[in-house]
Amino acid sequence: MPESPAPRLAPWASQAPLSRGRRRPEPPAPTRNDFQRDRDRIIHSSAFRRLVYKTQVFINHEGDLFRTRLTHSLEVAQLGRSIARSLRLDEDLVETIALAHDLGHTPFGHAGQDALDECMAPWGGFEHNLQSLRVVDRLEQRYPEWDGLNLCFETREGILKRCPLALATAMEQQEPGGVGRRFIDGTQPSLEAQLTNLADEIAYNAHDLDDGVRSGLITLEQAREVPLVDRHCCEALATHPGLAAMPPRRLLAETIRRMLSAQVYDVIAASQAALDAAQPADAWAARRCRGLIGFSEAMRHDSAALKRFLFAALYRHPQVNDSTARARRIVADLFTAYMADPGLLPPEFRDPTDAARGVSDYIAGMTDRYARREHQRLTGQQLFLEGT
């Protein structure tokens, strides 16, 4: 059967024809709206392709079935579109933000980010959301007329989830009324950006649990200490008693599928109730309201419990800590080497006015395996062996 047509957008949804546009005006595309055009530019970018070899939780070489930043971004896009369709928000904008939200992530996941932030402390630090915006605004080099991808305001705003006030003020001076403005005014991003942020949380909680159990570092029995997991595991066994005799991965998959569905339906119900009560006149009025997109109180509590479990049992597991320590050392050693000899950098990253930021940009763009190989080439040390 053909797919059902998308519902008409709600009054408070972002509207591509009403976009605030691009920093550099362009004629419209004949077959795509502006949000669709942004999505396509992101998919064809070098930074997007590199996500396939960037860590989610497990270092890329540790297994072929673990999530990477690319598969995670695709899963966020899928969840986000499902929720946006039901809430009559703009699916294309949600998908676009989802696909772009991790473009600035370092190799080795949060370990790499933390190490690069420490290295960059004297020069303003490093934060991957800010770096994602930097990627699409400056670092991608695909067009003869400009650096970056020249994306719409709404896409760029959705990418920048957080920003210190001092930096937002500096951004406002360079781009009055731009993406830094809301951090000064205390307003919200678009409903689509808020939805994508929540879809990101839903995706990484569920899929980090999946990868953690697949890795053997945690068990489903341990995870059932979390009420959200236990409830849906019990429902899966009650509906399909035969699961108890099947390979454990089937019970895990069914449990996670039910968890995802429950969280998606909860967000839809809670958000629709809040939107119906607030009745913002349009997308810009919605930005002045808080709490329009989110979980119910009960689901927020359950999601927080799952997050605490993953932090204690998986993200701080001794084996993950060991990988984290090696990854941080690789990033720190690379930073030290490039700062000592900028000639090691490709010419486009040698910035005489801000050498440290050029080094940071180069390292942040590396994949896990390129960072490992470059570290070995420069130091003679092999901190990761394949499969360890």
C-alpha positions as a printed Julia matrix, in Angstrom:
388×3 Matrix{Float64}:
  0.0     0.0    0.0
  1.26    3.55  -0.66
  2.43    5.56   2.32
 -0.23    7.88   3.72
  0.28   11.56   2.91
  1.84   13.79   5.54
 -0.76   15.67   7.6
 -1.19   19.4    7.19
  1.24   21.31   9.41
  0.0    22.74  12.68
 -0.15   26.55  13.01
  2.83   26.46  15.37
  5.02   24.33  13.11
  8.0    25.77  11.28
  7.17   26.54   7.66
  9.85   26.25   4.99
  8.33   29.07   2.88
  8.52   31.32   5.96
 12.11   30.45   6.83
 14.33   33.3    7.96
 16.56   32.21   5.15
 20.28   31.82   4.65
 23.09   34.16   5.57
 23.92   34.37   1.87
 20.75   34.57  -0.26
 20.26   31.91  -2.92
 17.52   31.37  -5.49
 15.07   28.63  -4.48
 15.58   25.07  -5.7
 13.0    23.98  -8.29
 12.09   20.64  -6.67
 12.89   21.01  -2.95
 11.98   23.38  -0.17
 14.71   25.02   1.9
 14.67   22.45   4.72
 14.91   19.56   2.26
 17.77   21.31   0.52
 19.6    21.65   3.86
 19.12   17.95   4.55
 20.6    17.04   1.2
 23.61   19.3    1.73
 24.27   17.66   5.06
 24.02   14.12   3.65
 26.54   14.98   0.92
 28.99   16.66   3.32
 32.37   15.2    4.24
 31.6    15.6    7.94
 28.49   13.43   7.63
 30.39   10.62   5.91
 33.03   10.64   8.64
 30.39    9.86  11.28
 30.45    6.22  10.17
 33.86    5.86  11.86
 33.18    7.93  14.97
 32.38    6.39  18.35
 28.99    6.36  20.0
 29.95    4.37  23.14
 32.29    1.66  21.85
 35.43    2.51  19.88
 34.79    1.84  16.21
 37.03   -1.22  15.9
 35.52   -2.99  18.92
 32.67   -4.55  16.94
 30.8    -4.32  13.67
 27.3    -4.18  15.19
 27.76   -1.35  17.69
 26.29    2.06  16.95
 28.44    4.74  15.43
 27.66    8.44  15.27
 26.22    7.87  11.81
 23.8     5.08  12.73
 22.85    7.0   15.87
 22.04   10.09  13.8
 19.88    8.02  11.46
 18.0     6.53  14.4
 17.39    9.99  15.86
 16.06   11.12  12.49
 13.68    8.16  12.31
 12.31    8.7   15.82
 12.08   12.44  15.28
 10.14   12.12  12.04
  7.7     9.68  13.64
  6.94   12.11  16.46
  6.85   15.17  14.19
  4.31   13.54  11.87
  1.9    12.89  14.73
  2.32   16.41  16.14
  2.02   17.95  12.64
  5.44   19.58  12.91
  7.82   19.87   9.97
  9.36   16.43   9.44
 11.99   17.67   7.02
 13.4    20.18   9.5
 13.46   17.55  12.26
 15.3    15.1   10.01
 17.76   17.79   8.92
 18.65   18.8   12.48
 18.95   15.14  13.51
 21.36   14.32  10.7
 23.49   17.4   11.5
 23.48   17.42  15.29
 26.69   15.37  15.73
 28.72   16.66  12.78
 31.15   18.38  15.14
 31.73   15.41  17.42
 35.31   14.37  17.97
 36.73   10.89  17.48
 36.19    8.59  20.48
 32.88   10.13  21.52
 32.66   12.07  24.76
 36.14   10.95  25.79
 37.58   12.76  22.8
 35.42   15.81  23.44
 36.48   16.04  27.08
 40.17   15.69  26.19
 39.97   18.33  23.46
 38.06   20.67  25.78
 40.88   20.39  28.32
 43.5    21.04  25.65
 41.58   24.07  24.4
 40.87   25.53  27.86
 43.27   28.48  27.38
 41.59   29.29  24.06
 37.91   29.09  24.98
 37.45   25.33  25.26
 35.7    22.92  22.93
 32.04   21.89  22.78
 30.68   19.61  20.08
 27.4    21.46  19.47
 29.31   24.67  18.81
 31.68   22.68  16.63
 28.78   21.24  14.63
 27.68   24.79  13.83
 31.26   25.68  12.94
 31.37   22.72  10.55
 28.28   23.79   8.61
 29.13   27.51   8.75
 32.85   27.44   7.97
 34.7    24.15   7.75
 32.89   22.35   4.94
 34.43   23.46   1.64
 32.16   22.44  -1.21
 31.05   25.64  -2.91
 32.95   28.24  -4.93
 31.05   31.21  -3.47
 31.41   30.56   0.28
 32.8    28.39   3.04
 30.37   26.1    4.84
 27.0    24.83   3.65
 25.01   28.08   3.89
 22.13   26.44   5.74
 18.86   28.02   6.81
 18.53   29.85  10.11
 16.17   27.18  11.48
 18.62   24.36  10.78
 21.57   26.24  12.26
 19.53   27.19  15.31
 18.56   23.56  15.89
 22.17   22.41  15.69
 23.24   24.86  18.43
 21.63   23.25  21.48
 23.65   25.16  24.08
 25.88   28.2   24.13
 27.51   30.21  26.98
 26.1    33.7   27.35
 29.45   35.37  26.66
 29.84   33.49  23.41
 26.2    34.11  22.46
 26.82   37.83  22.97
 29.87   37.71  20.71
 27.86   35.79  18.09
 25.1    38.39  18.3
 27.57   41.14  17.48
 28.7    39.26  14.37
 25.2    38.13  13.36
 22.53   40.42  14.87
 19.33   38.5   15.54
 21.09   35.26  14.61
 21.36   31.87  16.26
 22.94   33.26  19.42
 20.08   35.61  20.15
 17.82   33.16  21.98
 20.48   32.47  24.61
 20.42   36.18  25.42
 16.62   36.57  25.32
 15.87   33.32  27.12
 13.52   32.11  24.37
 13.28   28.6   22.95
 14.38   27.2   19.6
 11.76   25.9   17.19
  9.48   23.11  18.32
 11.23   20.92  15.73
 14.6    21.6   17.37
 13.2    20.77  20.8
 11.68   17.56  19.46
 14.97   16.51  17.87
 16.79   17.06  21.14
 14.34   14.75  22.91
 14.52   12.15  20.12
 18.3    12.19  20.6
 17.85   11.37  24.29
 15.36    8.57  23.57
 17.65    7.06  20.94
 20.9     7.04  22.88
 19.33    5.71  26.09
 17.7     2.77  24.34
 20.5     2.01  21.93
 23.32    2.4   24.44
 21.44   -0.16  26.53
 21.28   -2.44  23.47
 24.99   -2.06  22.73
 25.89   -2.46  26.38
 24.1    -5.8   26.66
 25.44   -6.98  23.27
 28.96   -6.16  24.47
 28.58   -8.29  27.59
 29.49   -5.4   29.88
 25.99   -5.34  31.33
 23.19   -7.91  31.32
 19.49   -7.6   30.68
 18.96   -8.92  34.2
 20.95   -5.97  35.58
 19.03   -3.56  33.39
 15.73   -4.9   34.69
 16.5    -3.09  37.93
 15.32   -0.04  35.98
 11.49    0.11  36.06
 11.18    1.2   32.41
 13.19   -1.8   31.24
 11.58   -4.32  33.57
  8.04   -3.23  32.73
  8.52   -3.73  29.0
 10.52   -6.92  29.42
  7.65   -8.38  31.46
  5.14   -7.28  28.83
  7.23   -8.87  26.08
  7.39  -12.19  27.96
  3.67  -12.09  28.75
  2.75  -11.47  25.12
  5.32  -13.89  23.69
  6.05  -16.62  26.3
  8.25  -18.41  23.8
 10.82  -15.63  24.07
 12.09  -17.21  27.29
 13.43  -20.18  25.31
 14.85  -18.14  22.42
 18.3   -16.58  22.19
 18.44  -13.64  24.64
 18.96  -11.08  21.87
 15.31  -11.56  20.82
 14.0   -10.66  24.26
 16.36   -7.69  24.37
 15.2    -6.48  20.95
 11.52   -6.82  21.82
 12.03   -5.07  25.16
 13.79   -2.14  23.54
 11.23   -1.94  20.73
  8.46   -1.63  23.31
 10.43    0.92  25.33
 10.94    3.07  22.26
  7.27    2.9   21.29
  6.16    3.78  24.82
  8.43    6.81  24.96
  7.4     8.02  21.5
  3.7     7.71  22.33
  4.25    9.43  25.67
  6.0    12.4   24.02
  3.22   12.7   21.46
  0.47   12.63  24.09
  2.18   14.96  26.57
  3.31   17.44  23.92
 -0.05   17.53  22.14
 -1.79   18.26  25.44
  0.63   21.1   26.17
  0.24   22.54  22.66
 -3.54   22.33  22.81
 -3.51   24.18  26.11
 -1.07   26.89  25.02
 -2.4    27.35  21.47
  0.57   29.46  20.25
 -0.43   31.56  17.25
  2.53   30.5   15.13
  6.06   29.08  15.28
  7.49   32.32  16.66
  4.89   32.53  19.4
  5.75   28.96  20.38
  9.34   30.04  21.04
  8.15   32.19  23.92
  6.55   29.2   25.66
  8.29   26.6   27.78
  7.43   22.96  28.25
  5.57   22.4   24.99
  7.65   19.39  23.89
  8.49   16.73  26.46
  7.66   13.6   28.39
  4.92   13.21  30.94
  6.17   13.5   34.5
  6.08    9.73  34.98
  8.05    9.02  31.8
 10.56   11.75  32.6
 11.2     9.99  35.92
 11.59    6.6   34.22
 13.92    8.0   31.55
 16.11    9.64  34.18
 16.39    6.33  36.05
 17.55    4.58  32.87
 20.1     7.32  32.27
 21.49    6.94  35.81
 21.77    3.18  35.36
 23.68    3.53  32.07
 26.02    6.09  33.56
 26.9     3.89  36.54
 26.89    0.45  34.92
 28.06    1.13  31.35
 29.72    4.52  30.88
 31.8     4.0   34.04
 32.47    0.29  33.48
 36.21   -0.5   33.96
 36.57   -1.67  30.35
 34.96    1.51  29.02
 37.1     3.57  31.39
 40.22    1.88  30.03
 39.24    2.7   26.44
 38.34    6.22  27.51
 41.75    6.8   29.08
 43.55    5.63  25.93
 41.32    7.75  23.71
 41.92   10.86  25.81
 45.66   10.29  25.61
 45.55   10.02  21.82
 43.68   13.32  21.5
 45.96   15.09  23.97
 49.12   13.77  22.31
 47.89   14.82  18.87
 47.08   18.31  20.13
 50.53   18.66  21.69
 52.26   17.44  18.52
 50.39   19.79  16.19
 50.81   22.81  18.44
 54.55   22.13  18.6
 54.82   21.78  14.82
 51.92   23.33  12.84
 53.67   22.16   9.67
 52.25   18.71  10.43
 48.77   20.07   9.68
 47.19   20.26   6.23
 47.56   23.83   4.91
 43.87   24.72   5.34
 44.14   24.14   9.1
 47.21   26.32   9.67
 45.72   29.5   11.1
 48.34   32.1   12.01
 45.76   34.15  13.92
 44.35   31.23  15.96
 46.67   28.24  15.76
 44.95   26.33  18.56
 41.52   26.54  16.92
 42.98   25.25  13.66
 44.48   22.27  15.52
 41.16   21.71  17.31
 39.24   21.77  14.02
 41.59   19.22  12.49
 41.44   16.79  15.42
 37.66   17.14  15.83
 37.19   16.16  12.2
 39.17   12.93  12.54
 37.56    9.51  12.61
 38.52    7.06  15.34
 40.72    4.98  13.08
 42.45    7.97  11.48
 43.23    9.42  14.92
 44.7     6.07  16.02
 46.85    5.78  12.91
 48.0     9.39  13.03
 48.91    9.03  16.7
 50.91    5.9   15.96
 52.67    7.63  13.06
 53.64   10.65  15.17
 54.49    8.9   18.44
 55.39    5.33  17.47
 52.87    4.09  20.06
 49.93    1.8   19.38
 47.47    2.41  22.19
 44.67    0.36  20.65
 45.09   -3.06  19.09
 42.41   -4.24  16.7
 39.69   -5.93  18.74
 40.83   -4.48  22.09
